[in-house]
Amino acid sequence: MKKVKGINLGSWLLMEGYILGGPNIAETKIKEEFEKTHGKTELKKFAKAFRKNFIQKEDFKNIAKTKAKYIRVPFNQKLIEEKPYSYSKSGTKFIKDALDWAAEFNLKVILDLHAASGSQNCDWHGDSIGSAKFWQKKRYRDRAVKLWSYLSSKFKDHPGLGGYDLLNEPVTERKNINLIKDYYKKTITVIKNSDKKNPIFLEGNCWAQQINFLADLISDNIKISIHAYLPLSYTYDFIKRLKYPGKIEGQKWNKSKIYKYMKPYSDFAKKNNVDILVGEFGINWRGGFWGEKQYLDDLLSVFDDYGFGYTYWTYKAIANPCFPDGLFQYLGNNHYVKREGPTYGWQNYSLYWKKEKEKIKDFWQTKNFTPNKNLINILKKHFVNS
């Protein structure tokens, strides 16, 4: 297997608030609010229109131009699972589209269960409205196992498939850590029953940070995935005017500090003879004036030196005042974005949907987004040197 180096397709098969210029609320909540205004039939048309326009085949071509070889595709289980143990043809078709387009451009897709039914953490990106029922109710974990059995059986031989990321950023109390292991064990078994070729990625507890407990699950084709966003106050731009290298969160952050940050994961990889994938990392781009370019170049150099694979978060986003944004950014401020408020992002798509649906569909397309050439060139430099 080649070293994984690529891009995340955030907010395509999972709707995320900030990526489309809106508040960070669960996809379920976004859809509930839309349905109250427009009804269930129109909601289905809206969701399908978003999937068909926000990411298209041309976007896979754009990613291939960066010299990336992999695309991590986050998805919501509800997109594919119409009801427990029953799978949607339209949702499955979107997965197939991703695999087909990837294969056409010599890319590989890592399927990432980003929002499991019941929610595996309490955050909006896990489609949670405040609880992580995935760990409270066994039935949710059983459904996720069956989902992976379905997907691996259906797509195991697809030339665009590059692996399975079993659960994005699980979060549970330490006393429940065996629930994560049990879910992983069962899922590994069902996938390997049908697919012994494609790798399986396991993320640690607490937002893919804590991985030591996964050591005894490592076997052939098992990889470990971590996420690396520290220091958050800088990478997410939560505290303004922080600069890299420099003092951030009371510590001196530079390349040496990044080596120290990543060293425990490198030690784990060597001790357990396992590959590490940094499935998510990224930065809020502030014009390149606050050391963003140097930070990313240093971070990627450290990943390369330690032999880690990596996929950048994310491909495309409305330019925002915080959170990691995209290789392609929407920099304008039309009435769908409306940064001054009082409504934002998804709220505006609902507000104008009835009269302007065709214009909204057009707006979502990448032709309206500006490539961040500095960011793309940094990534391309490291992709080429893989």
VEXDRENKE-166609 format. One record per residue: residue in one letter; x, y, z of N, C-alpha, C, O in turn. Coordinates in steps of 0.2 Angstrom, whole numbers, plus 5000, padded with zeros to 4 digits. Atoms other than C-alpha are relative to their C-alpha. Layout:
# VEXDRENKE-166609
AXYZXYZXYZXYZ
...
***
This chain:
# VEXDRENKE-166609
M500449945000500050005000500450065000500950075004
K499749945000500650174995499950045007499350045010
K500149964994500850305009499450054998499450084993
V500649965001499150395011500250075000500450105005
K500049935000499250575006499550034996499450024990
G500649975004497750675001499650055004499850095008
I500449944998496250785005499349975003499149925001
N500650014998494650775015499450034996499550094994
L500649975003492950805007499550025005499049985006
G500449984994492150885022499350034997499350064992
S500749975001490250935021499849984993499650034989
W500350025006489750835006499449955001498849965000
L500550054998488950675012499850005007499549965010
L500249984993488850755029499950074999500450114997
M500149925000488150935031500350025006500150015011
E499749974994489251035042499950075000500050114994
G500249934999488751205048500550054997500450094992
Y499549955001490351315047500350004993500450054990
I499750015007490951245030499650034995499850064990
L500449975004489451315022499850075002499350105000
G500149944997489551475032499450015005499250075006
G500550004995488251435045500249985007500849975008
P499850024994488151395063500149935001499849894997
N499850075000488851235069499549965004499549965010
I500650054997487251125072500049944996500349944991
A500050075003486950945068499650004994499250044993
E500350015006486450895051499249995001498850024998
T500750024998484850825059499650075001499050074999
K500349944998484450995066499950054994499450084993
I500049965006484851085049499349984996499050024994
K500650035004483550965041499350015003498850035000
E500649994997482250985054499750074999499250084998
E500249935001482251175052499850014993499350054992
F500249995007482151165033499349974999498949994996
E500650045001480751035034499450045003498850045000
K500549964997479751145046499750064995499150074995
T500249945005479751285032499749974994499250004991
H500150025007479651185016499749934999499449914994
G500350075001479051005020500549954998501049964996
K499650065000479750835019500249994992500849974991
T499850015007479650815000500550054997501050034994
E499549955002480550974997500750005003501250015000
L499450014997481850935010500449954996501049954995
K499650055004482350775000500350034994500850014992
K499749975006482550884984500650045002501150044998
F499549964998483551004994500749965001501249984999
A499450044998484750875001500349974994500949974994
K499750035006484950784985500350054995500950044992
A499749945004485250954976500750025003501250034999
F499449984997486650994988500549954999501149974996
R499550055002487550824986500250004993500849994991
K499850005007487450844967500450064998500750064993
N499749945003488151014966500650025004501150055001
F499449984996489351044981500649974998501250004997
I499450045002490550904975499749974994499249934993
Q500150035006490550844957500649974997501249975000
K499450045003491750744946500650054999501150035000
E499449955001492750904942500450015006501050035006
D499749994994493150914960500549955001501149965004
F499550064999494050744960500650024995501250004997
K499449985004495050814945500450055003501050055002
N499649954996495550964955500449975005501049995006
I499650034995496150854969500649964997501149964999
A499450045003497150744957500550054998501150034997
K499649955002497950904951500550025005501150055004
T499549984994498750934968500549955001500949955005
K499550064999499650764966499849965006500149915008
A500350044995498550694980499949934997499749934991
K500250075002498250504979499449985003499149925001
Y500550034996496950484992499550065001499650125002
I500549964998495250564996499649975006499449915005
R500450024995494450545013499350035000499350095000
V500749985001492550545011499649995007499449945008
P500450004994491650585027499249994998499050024994
F500750015002489850525027499649995006499849965012
N500550014995488250515038499749944999499549924994
Q500450075001487550345041499350014998499149974994
K500749995002485850415039499950014992499450004990
L500149995007486250455021499949934996499649934991
I500050065003486450275017499549955003499149915000
E500450044997485350195030499350035001499250075005
E500649975000483550235027499649995006499350035009
K500350034994482950135042500549955002500949924998
P499550064998483850005053500149944995499649914994
Y499950065004484649875042499750014993499649954990
S500350005007483849945026500450064997500550125000
Y499649955003484950045014499850034994499450004989
S500349965005484550185002500449994994501050004994
K499750015006484950164984500350074998500950074995
S499749935002485250354982500650025004501150045001
G499549994995486350364997500649964997501249984997
T499550045002487350214991500350024993500950024992
K499849975007487450294973500550065001501050064997
F499549954999488350444980500749975002501249995000
I499450044998489650324988500349974993500949984992
K499750025006489850244971500250054995500850044992
D499749955004490050404962500750025002501150034998
A499349984998491450454973500549954998501149974996
L499550055002492350284970500150004992500749994990
D499950005007492050294951500450064998500850064994
W499649945002492650474950500849995002501250024999
A499350014997494150434961500449954995501049974993
A499650055005494650284949500150034994500750024991
E499949965006494450394934500650045000501050054995
F499549954999495750514941500649975004501050005006
N499450044997496950374948500050025008500650035010
L500149994993496350414966499749945004499449905001
K500350064995495850304981499650045005499850095008
V500449974995494450344993500049965006500049905006
I500150034994494450315011499350025003499250075004
L500749994998492650295017500050015008500349975011
D500049984993492450385034499350005003499050055001
L500749994997490950355045500150055005500350055011
H499949944996490950525052499450025005499550055010
A500549994995489250525060499649945000499249924995
A500450074999488550355066499350025003499250075006
S500749994997486750335070500149995007500449955010
G500049994993486550385088500650045002500650075008
S499449954999488150495087500549975005500449955010
Q499450034996489850435093500450055004500850035008
N499849944996490250605101499450055001498950044998
C500549954999489250755107500050064995499750114997
D499949945004489850875093499550004994499349944992
W500550005006488850935078500349964994499849934990
H499750045005490050845066499849935001499949894996
G500250074999489450685074499249994999499049945001
D500750005001487650735070499749995006499149965007
S500350014994487350745088499650075002499850125000
I500449944997486050865097500150005008499750025011
G499849994993486950845114500249935003500449945009
S499850074997487250655117500349964996500349964990
A499750055004488250515111499749935002499949895005
K500450064999486950375111500349934997500149884999
F499650055003488150265101500349955005500349895004
W499750034995488950215117499549985005499749935010
Q500550014995487350205127499649944998499349905002
K500550055003486350085116500449964995500649984990
K499750055005487049925108499850004993500149994989
R500350005007485849935094500350044995500350034989
Y499649955004486750085087500649974997500849984991
R499350035002488449995087499849944995500249934990
D500150055004487649845079499850024993500049994988
R500249975007486849945065500750024996500750024990
A499449975004488550025061500549944998500749944992
V499750065003489349845060499749984994500149964989
K500450025006488049795048500150054994500150024988
L499949955005488249955038500749984996500749984990
W499350015002490149915036500049934996500349924991
S500150065004489649735031499750014993500049984988
Y500349985006488549805018500550044995500550024989
L499649965004489749935011500649964997500849964991
S499550045002491249815011499949954995500249934990
S500250055005490349675002499850034993500050004988
K500249975006489649794989500650034996500650034990
F499549965004491249894985500749975001501250004999
K499350034999492749774990500450004994501050014995
D499650015006493349754972500050074996500350074990
H500049945004493049934966500750035000501050045005
P499449975000494650014960500150065003500750085004
G499949944997494350174968500050005007500150055011
L500050014993494250104985500750005003501149965001
G499450004997495650144997500049985007500549985010
G500050024993495050085014499450035004499050065001
Y500649984996493850105028500250035007500650005011
D499849974993493950225043499349995004498850025003
L500650034997492750145055499650045004499050035005
L500449964996492250285066500450075001501050065004
N499649934999492750475066499950025007499450025010
E500049974993493250545083499649975005499150015008
P500450024995492450435095500250035007500850045008
V499949974993492250505113499649965005499049965004
T500450034994491750405128500550005006501150015006
E499750004994492250395146500549945000500449894997
R499550055000493850295150499749935002499949885000
K500350064998492750165159499749964995499649904995
N500450035005491850125143500549994994500249974988
I499550015006493450105132499949944997500049934991
N500150075003493049925129499450004995499449964991
L500650005005491449975120500350024993500150004988
I499749985006492550055107500449944997500349924991
K499750055002493649905106499649944997499749914992
D500550055002492149785105499750024993499749974989
Y500349985007491449885090500549994995500349974990
Y499550015005493049885081500249934999500249914993
K499950085001493349695084499549974995499649944990
K500550035004491649655077500050034992499949994988
T500049975007491849775062500649974996500549964990
I499450035003493549715058499849934997500049914991
T500250075002492849535057499650004994499749964989
V500450005005491449575046500350034993500150004988
I499749985006492449675034500549954997500549944991
K499550055002493849545033499749944997500049904993
N500450065003492549415029499950014993499849964989
S500249995007492249495013500650044996500750034990
D499449965003493849605010500650005004500750035009
K499450014996495549555015500550044997501150044998
K499649965004496349675003500150085002500750105003
N499949934999495949855008500150015008499849985012
P499949984993496549935024499450025004499050055002
I500549974995495549975040500350045004500850035007
F499749954995495850125050499650015006499050015006
L500350004994495550135068500250075003500850095004
E499949944997495350305077500049995008499649965010
G500050014993495750325095499550045004499150085001
N500549974996494650395109500250075001500850104999
C499949934999494450575113500250044994500850074993
W499949975007494350645095500749984997501150024994
A499550035004495650525088500750025003501250035000
Q499449984997496950575101500449945004501049945004
Q499850054996497150425113500049934997499549914995
I500050065004497750265104500349945003500349895001
N499650054997498750165116499649935001499849885001
F500550054999497250055120499949964994499649904995
L500250045006497149995102500549954998500549924993
A499450045002498849905102499849934998500049904993
D500250075001498049735103499549984995499449924994
L500550015005496849755089500450004993500249994988
I499649995006498349785076500149934997500449885001
S499950065004498449645063500150024993500250084991
D499949985007498649635044499550054998498950044999
N500449955003497949785035499650045005499150085003
I500249954996497549875051500450065001501050055002
K499749945000498050055052499750045006499150035008
I500249964995497950185066499950074997500450104994
S500149935002497250355063499950055005499550045010
I500049954995497550515073499750064997499850074990
H500249935003496950695071500550055003500650045009
A499549964997498150835074499950084998500050104993
Y500249935001497551015076500350055005500250115005
L499749964994498551075091500550054997500950034992
P500449974995498751215096499450034997499450074993
L500749985003496851245093499950085000499650104995
S500249935000496851425098500450044994500250094992
Y499749985006498051455083499849974994499650014990
T500250035006497551335070499350024999499150034993
Y500749985001495751375073499850075000499350104999
D500149925000496051565075499550025006499150065005
F500549984994495051565092500350065003499950105005
I499749944997496251685099500450044994500850024991
K499849965006496651825086500850025001501050045007
R499349975000498451885081500549955003501149985005
L499550054998499351725087500449994994500149984988
K499650015006500851695076500449945001500749935007
Y499650065000501851545072500650014996500650044990
P499850034993503251515077499950065005500050125004
G500149964995502951595093499649975007499549915007
K500350024993502151585111499349994999498950044997
I500750015000500451505110499849965005500149905007
E500350034995499451445124500549995006500649935009
G499550014995500951475136500649964998501049955002
Q499450045002502151375126500350024993499950064989
K499649985006503451405112499849954995500149894995
W500250055006502751325096500450024994500550074992
N499649995005503951295083500149934997499849884999
K500050065003504551145072500249955006500049895006
S499850054995505451065087499449985005499449925007
K500650024996503851075097499549954997499249915000
I500550045004502850995083500349935000499949885001
Y499750075000504150845083499849975007499749915007
K500150034993503850825102499249985000499049935003
Y500750015000501950835099499849934997499449904999
M500150065004502050695086500449945003500249885000
K499650064999503350585094499749945004499849895002
P500350054997502250485105499649954995499649894996
Y500450045005501250425090500649974995500449914993
S499450045003502950385081500249945004500449895001
D499850064995503450285096499549945000499749884999
F500550055000501850195096500049964993500049904993
A499950035007502050155077500649955000500549904997
K499450045000503750085079499949945005500149885003
K500150054995503349985095499549954997499649894998
N500550055002501849905086500049984993499649954990
N499950015007502449905068499450014996499149974993
V500649985003500949995062500050074997500450114999
D500049945003500650135050499550055003499050035006
I500449944997499950305056499750044995500150064990
L500349965005498750405046499750065004499450065009
V500349944997498450585051499450024996499450064991
G500649995004496650585045499750074999499450094995
E500249935000496350765049500550055003500850035008
F499649944998497450925051499850054996499550044990
G500249955004497151095045500150075004500350075009
I499949934997497251285048499550054997499350044991
N500449945002496151435047500550054996500950075000
W499649965004496951535033499850085001499350104999
R500149934999497151725037500550044996500850094998
G499649975005498051775021500749995000501150014996
G499350025000499651695026500450055004501050045004
F499649944996500151845038500249975007500550015010
W499950024993500151745054500449935000500349895005
G499650064999501351605050499749934997499949884999
E500450065002500051485042500449954996500549894996
K499650045005501251435028500649965003500749905002
Q499550044997502651395039499849955005500149895005
Y500250054995501651305052499849934996500049884998
L500250065004500951185038500649974997500649914997
D499450035003502651165030500449965005500649905004
D499650044994503451115047499649945002499949895003
L500450064998501951005051500149944995500249884997
L499950055005502050915035500749975000500749914998
S499350035000503950895036500049955006500449905005
V499950044994503750815053499649934998499849885000
F500450065002502350695046500549964996500549904997
D499650045005503550645032500649975004500749915002
D499450034996505050625044499849945004500249895005
Y500250064996504050505055499649954996499549904998
G500250055004503350415040499250005000498949944999
F500850005000501450465043499750014993500050054989
G500449975005500150475030499650055002499650075008
Y500449954998498950615030499550034995499650024989
T500649975004497350695023499850075003499650075009
Y500249934998497050885024499350015001498949994997
W500749984999495450955031500050074999500350115003
T500550045004494651015020500150034993500550074992
Y499949985007494451035001499750074999500050104995
K500449945002493151175001499650035005499349995009
A500449974995492351295012499850084999500250114995
I500149935000491551465014500650035005500750005010
A499449974996493051575021499650035006499250065006
N500349984993492651595040500550035004501150035003
P499649974995493351685055500449955004500849975008
C499650054996493851525063499849934997499449924993
F500050075003494051335060500449994994500450044990
P499650015006495051255047499650014993499049994993
D500449995006494551305029500349974994500849934995
G499950045005494751245012500650024995500850084995
L499649985006495951234997499650044995499950084992
F500549965004494451314988499650045005499350015009
Q500449964995493651464998499550044996499750074990
Y500449955003492151564994500250075004500150075010
L499849944997492751744998499550065000499650105004
G500549955000491251844994499550005005499649975010
N500549994995489751895004499350014997499050074998
N500750005003488151864994499549995005499649985011
H500550004995486451855002499949925003499549915007
Y500050064998486651665004500549995006500449955010
V499550004995488251695015499850045006499750035011
K500249954996487751855023500450005007500149995012
R499650004994489151865036499850055005499950045011
E500249954995488352015044499449985004499250015009
G500650024997486851915049499450034998499450074993
P500150044994485551895056500049934999499949895004
T500050075002485451735047500649984996500950024993
Y499350025003486951625041499949944996499549894998
G499950065003487351495029499449964998498949984994
W500650055001486051345029499450045001498950024998
Q500749964999484751465036499850044994499250054993
N500149965006484951575021499849964994499349984990
Y500250055005484851425009499249985001498949984996
S500750014999483151385017499650064999499050064996
L500449945001482551565017499950024993499450044991
Y500149985007482851584998499949944996499849954990
W500150065005482551404992499450014996499549994990
K500750015004480751424986500150044994499950024988
K500049955006481151574974500749994996500750014990
E499350005004483051544970500349935000501049935001
K499750074999483351354971500549994994501149964996
E499550015005484251354954500650045001501250025000
K499449954998485351504959500449975006501049975006
I499750034995485751414975500449944998501049935000
K499650065003486251254966500650024997501249994998
D499549975004487351354955500650035005501250025004
F499549974995488151444970500449955004501049965005
W499750054996488651284979500649974995501149944998
Q499550035004489751234964500750035001500750095002
T499349984999491651254965500250054995500750094997
K499849945005491751374950499950075004500250115001
N500049944996491251504963500550015005500450065009
F499550004994492651464975500750024997500850004992
T499449985002494351534974500549955003500649945009
P499550044997495851424975500550035004500750095002
N499549974996497051454989500749974998500949925000
K499450035003498651434979500649995005501049945004
N499450014995499851454994499949945003500449905004
L500250064996498951315003500149944995500449894997
I499950065005498851204987500749994999500949934998
N499250015002500751234983500349965006500849925005
I499750034994501251185001499849925000500349885001
L500250075000500251025000500349964994500549904995
K499850035006500750984982500849985001501049934999
K499250014999502651004987500149935004500549905003
H499950064995502450865001499649944996499949894997
F500350065004501250754990500549984995500649924994
V499650025005502550754976500649975003500949925000
N499450034997503950714988499949935004500349915008
S500250064996503050564995500449944997500349884999
***
